[in-house]
Amino acid sequence: QVLLVGSLLKRSAEVWQLQVTMKGQAGQGAAGTLLIEDALKKIVYRDGSKGQKAEKKKGMIPMGSHSVFGDFPQDYMPGELKLALKSSNGFRKSFSNPSLPKADVNVFAGGPTRPTTVPSVPPRAGAVNRRPVAQSEFRKFYDRGDLPIQIFHGAVGGKIAWKVDVEKLDYHHYLPIFFDGLREKEDPYRFLAVQGTYDMLAQGGAKILPVVPQLIIPIKTALNTRDPELMCTMLKVLQALVLSADMIGEALVPYYRQILPVFNIFKQKHLNLGDKIDYSQRKRLNQGELINETLEILELHGGEDAFINIKYMIPTYESCLVNS
């Protein structure tokens, strides 16, 4: 028993030291959390029901290159790869307009036929269903070697090595590319995009404000995927963007109509666990809570017109300033 207690204390001390080391490094944060979450999924779902391979077969994320040397020619493509590519074409039908079974019935003698069969229950609109994630520009730039970053293979990990000073980067060129890479779900693209975005926001200063209009389309594209992981990542980055420099919150107000519709769909999506315990609160992966936090930050830093514009897009939102 003494040896067991000693080993447990030693192990807890090692874990604590690792956490302290990881917190002390600038690279740890949302990107490191995503890596840990992927490792946890591999342990829990050993059958491969959840993971990148399963999502690629369903067509939810890009397939990527067939090999390290590029894509196979059509004649030499393996059979399994052909089937995977056929199944990765996205949705076969629109969620909002599913086709109904047709029955040709003559309405009038000699008249045209029309479908009369209707479903017994209304079809699902699919507003909260995930959308396929298209390939990002970040992946293309990184595969070509056009980005001045590489992974720093240190003792703990969770850092990227910049080949140039971040302050000297052209933010008009690089920041929209990194924001577009936030919808990647495959490493190293996801890790480099997430951590690179945080590094650029932390050291951008006054360079960030002129680039805000170019960031709206990548933000909207990532949110419209309806993917919980991508939405949580983008919400955290959006909070960091507003807090990174002055006037950014006010600069985002004209673009609320592009950003906030998805917020309105998932605003009430909270975990209903009953009397159970949510052990993942530290990961901040609850969509409803993140959306409320983001809306409050947008209102606090958006100026006088922020609340009325948020209220116009999200009628159920209540001001954090008036209530306080």
C-alpha positions in Angstrom: 0.0 0.0 0.0 2.9 2.4 0.8 4.4 1.7 -2.6 1.0 2.2 -4.3 0.4 5.5 -2.6 4.0 6.6 -3.4 3.6 5.8 -7.1 0.2 7.6 -7.2 1.8 10.7 -5.6 4.7 10.6 -8.0 2.3 10.3 -10.9 0.2 13.2 -9.7 3.3 15.3 -9.3 4.4 14.5 -12.9 0.9 15.4 -14.2 0.9 18.7 -12.3 4.4 19.5 -13.5 3.3 18.7 -17.1 0.3 21.1 -16.7 2.5 23.8 -15.3 5.0 23.4 -18.2 2.2 23.4 -20.8 0.6 26.5 -19.3 3.9 28.3 -19.3 4.4 27.7 -23.0 2.8 30.2 -25.3 1.7 27.5 -27.7 -0.7 25.7 -25.5 -4.3 26.6 -25.7 -7.2 25.7 -28.0 -4.9 23.9 -30.5 -3.4 21.7 -27.7 -6.9 20.9 -26.4 -7.9 19.7 -29.9 -5.0 17.3 -30.0 -5.8 15.9 -26.6 -9.4 15.5 -27.6 -8.4 13.5 -30.7 -6.2 11.2 -28.6 -9.1 10.6 -26.3 -11.5 9.7 -29.1 -9.0 7.1 -30.4 -9.0 5.5 -26.9 -12.7 5.6 -26.4 -13.8 4.7 -29.9 -11.4 1.9 -30.7 -13.7 0.5 -33.4 -13.1 3.6 -35.5 -16.7 4.7 -35.5 -15.6 8.3 -34.8 -12.5 9.8 -36.2 -11.0 11.3 -39.4 -11.2 8.1 -41.4 -14.9 7.6 -40.6 -15.7 11.2 -41.5 -13.7 11.0 -44.8 -15.7 7.9 -45.8 -18.9 9.8 -45.1 -17.7 12.8 -47.2 -17.8 15.2 -44.2 -14.1 16.3 -44.5 -11.8 16.5 -47.5 -10.1 13.3 -48.6 -6.7 14.9 -49.2 -4.0 13.6 -51.5 -4.1 9.9 -52.3 -0.4 9.5 -51.5 2.7 11.5 -50.6 3.4 11.8 -54.4 0.0 13.1 -55.3 -3.2 11.6 -56.7 -3.5 8.2 -58.4 -4.5 8.2 -62.1 -8.0 7.1 -62.7 -7.0 3.8 -64.3 -4.6 2.8 -61.4 -6.8 4.0 -58.5 -7.5 1.2 -55.9 -11.0 -0.1 -55.6 -11.5 1.0 -52.0 -10.4 4.6 -52.9 -12.9 4.7 -55.8 -15.7 3.8 -53.4 -14.6 6.3 -50.8 -14.5 9.1 -53.5 -18.0 8.2 -54.7 -19.4 8.4 -51.2 -17.6 11.7 -50.4 -19.6 13.8 -52.8 -21.6 15.4 -50.0 -25.3 15.3 -49.5 -27.3 13.6 -52.2 -30.4 15.8 -51.6 -31.1 19.1 -50.0 -32.1 19.0 -46.4 -34.6 21.8 -46.8 -36.3 20.4 -49.9 -36.3 16.6 -49.9 -37.9 15.0 -52.9 -41.4 13.4 -52.3 -42.6 10.2 -53.8 -44.6 10.8 -56.8 -47.8 9.0 -58.0 -49.1 9.7 -61.5 -52.8 10.3 -61.2 -55.0 11.8 -63.8 -56.7 14.8 -62.2 -59.1 15.4 -65.2 -59.8 13.2 -68.2 -57.0 13.8 -70.6 -55.4 16.3 -68.3 -51.8 16.3 -67.0 -50.6 14.2 -64.2 -49.2 15.6 -60.9 -47.8 14.1 -57.7 -50.4 13.6 -55.0 -48.6 11.4 -52.5 -47.5 13.4 -49.5 -45.6 12.2 -46.4 -47.5 11.4 -43.2 -45.3 13.8 -41.2 -43.4 16.9 -42.3 -39.8 16.2 -43.3 -37.0 17.4 -41.0 -35.6 20.8 -42.1 -32.0 19.7 -41.1 -31.1 23.2 -39.8 -28.7 21.8 -37.1 -27.3 18.9 -39.3 -23.6 19.0 -40.1 -22.5 20.2 -43.6 -19.6 18.8 -45.5 -16.4 20.7 -44.9 -14.8 21.9 -48.2 -11.0 22.1 -48.6 -9.5 25.3 -47.3 -7.0 27.7 -48.9 -4.8 27.1 -45.9 -4.2 23.5 -46.9 -3.2 24.5 -50.5 -0.8 27.2 -49.3 0.8 24.9 -46.7 1.2 22.0 -49.2 3.0 24.4 -51.6 5.3 25.6 -48.8 4.1 29.2 -49.0 3.5 29.7 -45.3 6.4 30.7 -43.0 5.5 28.2 -40.3 6.5 24.7 -39.2 5.8 22.5 -36.2 8.1 22.9 -33.2 8.9 19.4 -32.0 9.8 20.1 -28.4 9.5 18.1 -25.3 5.9 18.9 -24.5 4.7 20.1 -28.0 1.9 22.5 -28.7 4.1 25.2 -30.4 4.8 26.3 -33.9 8.0 27.8 -35.1 7.7 30.9 -37.2 10.4 31.4 -39.9 9.9 35.2 -39.7 8.9 37.6 -37.0 5.1 37.6 -36.6 5.1 41.4 -36.4 6.7 41.7 -39.8 4.0 39.6 -41.6 1.6 41.0 -44.1 -1.7 40.6 -42.2 -3.8 41.5 -45.3 -2.4 38.3 -46.9 -1.8 35.8 -44.2 -4.5 36.4 -41.6 -7.5 35.6 -43.9 -5.6 32.4 -45.0 -5.2 31.3 -41.3 -8.8 32.1 -40.6 -9.9 30.0 -43.6 -7.8 27.1 -42.2 -9.8 27.1 -38.9 -12.4 24.7 -40.6 -9.7 22.1 -41.1 -10.2 18.9 -39.0 -7.0 17.1 -40.0 -3.6 17.7 -38.6 -1.1 19.3 -39.2 -3.4 21.8 -41.0 -5.8 22.2 -38.1 -3.1 22.6 -35.4 -1.0 25.1 -37.5 -4.1 27.1 -38.5 -5.5 27.4 -34.9 -2.2 28.1 -33.2 -1.0 30.4 -35.9 -4.2 32.4 -35.7 -3.8 32.9 -32.0 -0.2 33.9 -32.4 -1.1 36.5 -35.0 -3.9 37.9 -33.0 -1.7 38.1 -29.9 1.0 40.1 -31.7 -1.0 41.9 -34.4 -2.0 45.0 -32.6 -3.1 47.8 -35.0 -2.6 45.6 -38.0 -5.7 43.5 -37.3 -8.4 46.2 -37.6 -7.9 46.9 -41.4 -8.2 43.2 -42.1 -11.5 42.6 -40.4 -13.7 42.8 -43.6 -11.6 40.0 -45.2 -12.2 37.8 -42.2 -16.0 37.7 -42.5 -16.3 35.1 -45.2 -13.9 32.6 -43.5 -15.8 33.1 -40.2 -19.2 32.6 -41.9 -18.0 29.6 -43.8 -16.7 27.8 -40.7 -19.9 28.6 -38.7 -22.2 27.4 -41.6 -20.6 23.9 -41.4 -22.7 23.4 -38.2 -19.9 21.1 -37.0 -19.8 21.4 -33.2 -16.0 21.2 -33.0 -15.4 23.8 -35.8 -18.1 26.1 -34.3 -16.5 26.0 -30.8 -13.1 26.7 -32.3 -14.4 29.6 -34.3 -16.3 31.0 -31.4 -13.1 31.1 -29.2 -11.2 32.7 -32.0 -13.9 35.3 -32.5 -13.7 36.2 -28.8 -9.9 36.5 -29.1 -10.3 38.7 -32.3 -12.6 41.1 -30.5 -10.3 41.4 -27.5 -7.1 41.6 -29.5 -7.2 45.3 -30.3 -9.4 48.4 -30.0 -12.3 49.2 -32.3 -12.5 45.6 -33.7 -15.8 45.0 -31.9 -17.3 48.1 -33.4 -16.0 47.1 -36.9 -17.8 43.8 -36.7 -21.2 45.4 -36.1 -22.1 45.9 -39.8 -21.4 42.2 -40.4 -23.7 40.7 -37.8 -26.2 39.7 -40.4 -23.5 37.3 -41.9 -22.3 35.9 -38.5 -25.2 35.8 -36.1 -27.9 33.6 -38.0 -26.0 30.5 -36.9 -25.8 31.8 -33.4 -29.6 32.0 -33.3 -29.9 28.3 -34.2 -27.5 26.9 -31.6 -28.0 29.5 -28.8 -30.1 27.2 -26.7 -28.0 24.1 -27.3 -26.9 23.1 -23.8 -26.1 19.8 -22.3 -29.0 18.3 -20.4 -27.2 15.9 -18.1 -29.7 15.7 -15.2 -27.8 14.8 -12.1 -24.6 13.8 -13.9 -21.3 15.6 -14.0 -19.9 17.3 -17.0 -16.1 16.6 -16.9 -15.4 18.6 -20.0 -16.2 22.1 -18.8 -12.5 23.0 -18.8 -12.4 22.3 -22.6 -15.1 24.8 -23.2 -17.0 22.7 -25.8 -20.5 23.7 -24.9 -22.0 25.5 -27.9 -24.7 27.3 -26.0 -22.4 28.7 -23.3 -19.8 29.8 -25.9 -22.4 31.6 -28.0 -23.7 33.5 -24.9 -20.1 34.4 -24.0 -19.4 35.6 -27.5 -22.6 37.7 -27.7 -21.8 39.4 -24.4 -18.3 40.2 -25.6 -19.6 41.6 -28.9 -22.1 43.7 -26.9 -19.5 45.0 -24.5 -17.0 46.0 -27.2 -19.4 46.8 -30.0 -20.4 50.3 -29.0 -23.9 51.8 -28.8 -25.4 50.0 -31.8 -24.2 46.5 -30.8 -27.2 45.5 -28.7 -29.9 46.6 -31.1 -28.2 44.8 -34.0 -27.8 41.6 -31.9 -31.4 41.8 -30.7 -32.5 42.2 -34.3 -30.8 38.9 -35.3 -31.3 37.0 -32.1 -34.6 38.1 -30.5 -34.1 35.9 -27.4 -30.8 37.6 -26.4 -30.9 39.8 -23.3 -28.5 42.6 -22.7 -25.7 41.9 -20.2 -25.3 45.6 -19.6 -29.0 46.5 -18.9 -29.4 43.5 -16.5 -26.3 44.4 -14.6 
